[in-house]
């Protein structure tokens, strides 16, 4: 059975959790072996899971929030670029 990328994306969580039935898992695995985009999505999802499961806490530099909000405000109040006619 051939499977499309949009279907693989729906199965990524179950694939990582190993909760897919054997036939679907094999189909998704075969697709991942040949599709760079879906493989990248799988890797990114796996990385997000690893990062969010990490209990470490990082202190932001003093004044970071104020600088971030100031920069966002500057970007949001800029005039949009002119589009060529």
PyMOL commands that set and color helices and strands:
alter all, ss='L'
color gray80, all
select helices_A, chain A and resi 5-17+22-34+36-53+64-77
alter helices_A, ss='H'
color red, helices_A
deselect
rebuild
show_as cartoon
